[in-house]
Amino acid sequence: MRLDLTATEAQLDALERALLKARAGELGEVRRRGVRLTAGYGDPTNRDVMDDEARRAQLAHDVLTILLDALRAARG
């Protein structure tokens, strides 16, 4: 995939900050869900839901990391 982006340095700085903030939020979700799972919260059905939510948060975190890496590489 290729993404062409025309932006000023200030806009790119703001984009990087926004991506970092979003990634930190997803990491918090990954950790929170992981703690709940390892602590044995809920019944098996609830644990399955929490596990699925943790996987989705991890996926979002990973995608945001890819975007940040690409942004930083493009900026030099």
N, C-alpha and C positions, 0 to 999 in steps of 0.2 A: 504494500500500500504506500502511496505517496500523498503527502499533504503539503500543499503550497500555502504559505502564510506570509502575508505582507503586514508588518507591524513595526512600530517604532521601538526603540530600546526600552522606553518606559513601559510600553504595552507588553513587551516580552518579559520584562521584570515582573510585571503584575501577573502575567500568565504563569510564570514559574512559581511565584508565591502561592497562587491559587491551587496549582497542582500539588505543591508541597503540603498545603493545608488539607486538601482532600485526601491525600495519601496518608497523612497522619491520622485523620479521622477513621479511615478504613483499617489502619493498623490497630487503632484502639478497639475497633469492633472485633477484629480477629482475636486479639488478646482477651477481651471480655468474654467472648463466646467460648474460647478455649478454657478459660478458668471455670466457667459454668459447667462445661462438659466434664472436665477432670474432677470437679467437686461433686459430680453426680446429681446435679439439679434435675428435677422433673422425672416424669415417667418415660418409658422408651420412645413413645411417639413425640413427646416434647424434645427429647434429646436428638431424635432424627431431624427435627425442624431446626434446632440450634446448630447441628452439624452442617446442614445445608446452608444456613445463613453464614456460618463461619467460612465455608468454601466459597460462597459468593463474595464475601468481604475480602478474602485472600486474593481471589481473581481480580477484583477491582483494584486492590493494592498493587498487584503485579502489573496490571495494565497502566496504572498511573506511573509506576516506576519506569516502564518502557517509554512512555511519553516524556517524562522528565529527562531521561537519558538521551533521547532523540533531540529534544530541545537544546540541551546543553552541548551536544555534539555539533548541532547546526550552528550554534553561536560561536563555537570555537573555543 
